[in-house]
Amino acid sequence: MHEHIYEFEFLAGVAPVLCGYYIALALMNAGAAYWIWARRRIVTYFHLGRLAATNVAILILVASVYLAMVAIAYRGNPEWMRVISLPNAFRDGLDTVLGPMVFSVGLLVILVVLFWRRTFFVRPTVAWTLGNGVLLLIGLSMTDSDFVAIVGKPDNVPILGMILLLGFFTWLATSLAVKNDRRLAQGQGPLEADESEKVLVWPDLVYIELICMVVLTALLIVWSMALKAPLEAPANVVQTPNPSKAPWYFLGMQELLVYFDPWIAGVVLPCIIIFGLMAIPYLDSNEKGNGYYTINERQFAYGLFQFGFFMLWIVPIVMGTFMRGPNWNFYGLYETWDPHKAQVLNNVNLSEYFWIQGLGVRLPEVPAGAPFITKLGLIAKREMLGFILFGLYFVALPPILLRLSKVLRSIHARIGLFGYLILTTMLLMMALVPLKMLCRWSFNLKYFISIPEFLLNI
């Protein structure tokens, strides 16, 4: 729950932060303009009369706009602050639309588009424009007290920083892969083959590490002075924090607890995700791509790893950190965390959909004192639709995929039937996680198979 604060008090407190933030963005763009000018990489896009719209001129213009926003933020006047704020209609609309379904599916669509059009998005101009857009959106959102209460928490700021760094390094690796793919298509070797010059650990590498150590130490000192330590009140046995959240690196598993039993969400799924991602290079034993960045030569392995890492690991962490509030309800980024917010969810098992709502009869009951064989038979009858669907999913889909996918046929030819079955089984289990989440959000489906008698719920 966010602490109430008057608008003018909040804006006066956030004004110095906004000034420093926009000064940093202005210096970033001005530094990029100087770097381009010093290396004579000036590009002219079009002319406005006698004025040439070059990349340097545009970057200087962007830096000037950020400096003008510094002047507005410095005043801290609520009327002027609206100029550098997102419209209320936009924030309210985003909170209304951005549910878990739209958020997850939207990110998946974005990943597919970025992968499909990667040669366009890795261009420095495009990437720089998108980066400025993301950073500007964060700055415009910082005038919203609810957004700052969520994102600006001392223990959430480094998570936001890690997300931005993850985006940068993903772009950097993809950019190198696109360059290598282009060179390989032209009959040339990868970039890494041209960088065969060796350097000494001392003094070359040690000097670089020393400089990094000094810079990071200075950054941590500034960080510790600017942000308060995320310490809360002493533990109280009669008052549980709401929401009660695990550390960020466990928040993905805490999010999965909403959809799966604890032993599945806390043990089985993390092991499958981690070891599954580690096993990709061994199951898809393509010798190409060893020692250099490439996508075209390892498209299946690359796409599978990106899906598993981002959608099954990063997305649950982001949702659990920034979008799960009191009572573990889902909140928008600009929505007040109201502990009295009512979300009526009547989660129903698949067997209940089948027997009660589909056939209109009572759910088969398992007597408490029934013999073991009788109990198994009644459970199999009650959960037969779930067993049938899981059998089709794990038994029928692998040969169907093999028949439809040329990529999987080539992998099957390299690794054999046994390796192919292991690969597709792990692939289907990874796909089961977002499938279960989508069913929960769409139909309030609790479990595909529910066997509480043996503590087995899937």
N, C-alpha and C positions, 0 to 999 in steps of 0.2 A: 504494500500500500504506500502510495506516495504521500509525502508530507505536504500539507497545504501551504502555499506561499503566494503572496500577492504578485501580480504581473510585473509591476514596476520594480519590486525588490528582486525578483528573479532576473529580469533583464539587466538591472544594474550589476548583479553578481556575475552574469555570463558575459557581459560586455568585454572585460579584459581578455577572457579566453578567446572570444571571437576576433578581437584585434590581433592577438598573436597568431591565431589560426590563419587569418587572411593575409597577414604579413608573410607567413611561411609560404602560402600558395603563390603570392606575388613574387617572392624571391625564387621560388621553384621555376616559374615560367620565365622570369628575367634571366635566370641562370641558363635555362635551355636556349633562350634566344642568343645569349652570348656564346654558348658552345657552338651553335650552328654558324654564327657569324665568324668565329675564330677559325673554324675548319672549312670555311668557304662552301658550305652546303646550302646556300640560299636558294630557295625555289619560289618562282613567281606563279601564282595561281590565276590571277586575272588583273585587269587594270580598271581603275576608276578615274577616268580622265587622265591626268598626268601622274596619278598616284598608283604605285604598283603594290598589289596585295601579296606580299611575300610571307613566308612562314615566320621570319623574324619579326616583321611588322605585326602579324597577328598575335604572336606571343607577347610582344610588348603591350599591345592593346589589352590582352587578357590580364596581364600583370597590372595595368593601369586601372582596370575595372575592379580588381581585387583591392587595390589601394583605396579606391573610392568607397568600397564596402568597409574598409577599416575606419575611414572617417565617419561613416554612418554608425558603425558599431560603437565607436568611441563615445558618442554622445549618450547612448543608452536610452534615448527617448522612445517610448512605446510607439508613438506615431511614426517616427522614422524607422524603427526596427521592423515595421511591417513591410518596408521596401525590400529588406533582405530576409524575408521569411516566406515560407510556403503558404499559399492561400489556404484558409480554413476548409474550404470546400474540397480541395485536393487531399488534405490530410484526413478529413472525415471519410471521403470516398475510398481512400486507400485502406483505412482501417476496416471499412465495411467489406471491401472486396478481398483483402489479403487474409483469407483464412488458411488453414493448413493445407487444404486441397490445392488452392490456387498457388500458394507459395511453393509447394513441392513440385507440382506439375510445371509451373512457370519456370522454375530453375532448371528442370530437366529439359524443357524446350530450349532455354537459353544455351545450355551445354551442347545440345544437338546442333543448334544454329552456329555456335562458335566452332564446333568441330567441322561442320560442313563447309563453312566459309572461312576457314582458318587462314588461308592465304591473304584474305582481305583484312581480317582483324589483327593480324600480327604486324601490319604496317605501322611504323613508329608514329605517323601522324594520326592514324585512327586510334591506336592504343592511347596516345597522349590525350586525345580529345575525350575518349571514354573515361580515362582516369580523372581528368579535370571535372567531367560531369559527375562522377561518383563523389569526389571530394567536395564539389560545390553543393550537391544534394545534402551531404552531411552537414555542411556549414549552414545551409538554409534551415535545416531541421533543428539546429541547436538553439533556436529561439523558442522552441516548444518545450515547456517544462516537463511534460510527460516523457518526451523523447530523451531529454537530458537525464531524467531520473533513472531511465533504463540503461542507456548506452554510456552515460557519464559516470556510472558507479565505478569506484576505483578498481574493483576486481573485474569489471567488464571492459574497461578501456584497453588493456593488453589483448583481450580476445578480439576486439575490433581491429587492433593493429595487426594481429596475426592473420586475420582474414584478408586485410589489404595486402600484406606481404605474400600470402598464399596466391592471391590474384596476380601479383607482379611476377613471382617466380614461375607460375604456370605460363604466363605470357612469354617470359624469357625462354623457357625450355621449348615452348611451341614455336617460337620464332626461330630458334636454332634448328629445330627439326624441319621446318618449312624450307630453310636455306639449304640444308643437307639434301632434302628430297629434290629440290630444284637442281642442285649440282649433280646428284646421282642420275637424274633424268637426262642430263646433258653429257653423261659419260665421264664425269669428273669424280674424284674421291670426296669424302666428307670433310668438313672443316677440321675435324680433330686430326685427320691424317697430315694436315699441313702444320700442325702445332706440335711437332716432334722435338722441338728444342727443349733441353732439360735445364733446370735451374737448381742451384744449390739450396739446401735447407738453411744453411748459414752462409751469408747473412740475408739472402733474399726473402725466404719464407718467414724467418723469425722477425725481421723488420716489419713485414706486413701484419703479422699476428700481434706484435707489440703496439702498432698504431691502432689496430682494431680494439685491443684491450683498453687503451687509454680513452678512445672515443666512447666506447660502451660504458666505461666507468663514469665518465663525465655525464653521459646520458642518464644513467641510473641515479646519479646524485641529483640532477635537475628533476628527474621523475619523482624521487622521494620527497623533494621539497614542494613540488607542484600538486601532487596527489596525496591525500591522506591514506594511511594504511587501512585496508578494508577489515578493520577489527570491529566486531559487534559487541553488544552487552554480554556480561557473563551469563553462562548457561542457566536457564531457569526451568526446573522440572515441571512447573505448572503452566508454562507458556512456550508453545512450540512456534518457531518462526513460520510465517505463511507468506510466500511459499518456502518450503524447506528444500534447498537445492544442494546437490553434490558438487564437488569441485568441477571445473569446466571440462576436464578430460574424462569425467564420468557422466556428464550430462547427457551424452548420446545414449548411454545404457539406461539412464533414468527415463529418458523419453521412450525408449523401447519397452519399458515396464508397463506403459499404458496399453500396449497391444499384445504382449506376450506374458507368459508365466515368468516368475523371477529366475528360475533355473535356466530357462531358454534365453531370456533377455540379458541375463548377467553372465552366463557361462557359454552356452552353445553358440549363440549368434556372434558375439565378439570373436570367439575362436574361429568360426567359419569365415567371418569377414577378414580377419587378420591373416590367417593361414591360407585362405583362398587367394588373397591378393599376392601373398608371397609365393604361392605355387604357380601363378600364371606363367612366369618364364620357363618353368620346368614342364608344365603340361603342354604349352604351345612352344615346342622346342624348335623355333625358327632361328637358324644361325645368323640371319641378317639382323642388323641393328645392334650388334655387340660392340660396345666401346664408342658409340656415337649416337647423337640424337637423330631419330627418324620417326615418322608416323606412317608413311605410305607402305613401308616394308613390314610394319607390325600393327596394322590398323585394328585387328581384332583384340590383341593384347592391350593396346593403348586404350581403346574404347571401353573395354571391360574394366580395366584398372580405374579409369576416370570415373566411370559409373559407380563402382564399389566404393572408391575413396570419397567422392563428393556427396553422392546421394545417400549412402548408407552410414557414413561416418561424420562428415562435416555438417550436412543439413540437420540431422538430429541435435548436434551440439548447438548450432545457431538457433534452432527453434527452442531448445531448452533454456538457452541463456537469455535471449532477448524477447521471446514471445510467450513464454509460460509464466503466468503470474499467480496470484492467490488461488488456492484450491486447485492448482495446476490447470487452470482454465487458459484458453488461448486468447491473447490480447494483441491488438495492433500496436505498431511502433509509436503511434501518437495517441494511444488510448490510456486513460487513467486506470491504474490497477485497483479496481474496486473489489474488496473481499466479499461484498454482498451480491456480486454479479451472478445471476442465476443462469445456468446452462443445463437444461433438462436433457439428459441422455439416457435413453432406455436401451442399453446394449443387449442384443439378442443373439443367441447361438444359432448356427446354421441348422442344427437339428430342430430347434424350435420353429424356425421359419418353415422347415419342411413339414413337420408333423402338425403343428398347431395352426399356422397361417395358411399352409399349402393344402394339406389334406383335411384340416378341420377336426382332428382327433387329438386325444390326449397324448402327451409324450410318454413313450414306454418307460415304465418305472423298473428299477432294479431293487428287489427286496433286500433288506439289510442282511438277513440270515440265509440268503440263497447260496447253493453250492457254487464252487468256483467256476465250473464249466457253464452252469446256467447263467451265472453273472456275466461271463464273457459273451455268451450268446445274446443276452438282452442288450448289452452295451453295443455289440456289433449291429444289432437291429436298429437301435436308437441312433447311432452315428453312421449308418450305412452310406448316406449321401456324401458325408465328408470323406469316408474311406474310398468311395468310388472316384470322387473328384481328385483326391491325392494320388490314387493309383493311375488315373489318366494323366495327371500332371507329371509324375515322375517316371512312368513307364511308357506312355504313348508319345509324349512330346519329344524325347531324344531321337527316335527314328524319324519322326515327322520333320524335325529341324534338320536332320542329316539329309533328308530328301530335298528340302527347300533351299538350304543355304550352301552356296558354293564354297564359302570360307570354311564352314564346318566340315565339308567333305575333304578339303585339302588337309585340314588338321587331322581328321580321322585317318587319312592315308599316311601321315607322318608318325602318329603316336599309337595307332592301333585301336582296337575295339575297347580294351580295358581302360586305356588312358582317356578315350573319348567319353566313356560312361562316367568316369570320375569328373571330367571337366564339365559335362552337361549337368551332372547332379549338383555340383557346387554352384554352377551358373543359375540353375533353377532355384536353389535354396537362397541365393542372393536376391533373385527377383521376387521371392516370396515375401520378403520384408516390406518393400514398398507396396506390393499387392495387398498385403494384410492391412497396411495403414490406409490405403485408399478405400478398402471395403469398410473399415471402421468409420471413416469420415463420410462415406456416401450412404451406407445402409445401417450404420450402428451395429455392424457385425462384430460380435465379441470373439467367438472362436469358431474355426472350421470344424474342429473335432474337440469335444469337451468330455473328458473322462475324469471327473473329480474323484471317483473311487480309487484311482491309482495316481492321482496328482499329475495327470497328463492332459494338458490343454494346449492346443495349437491354433 
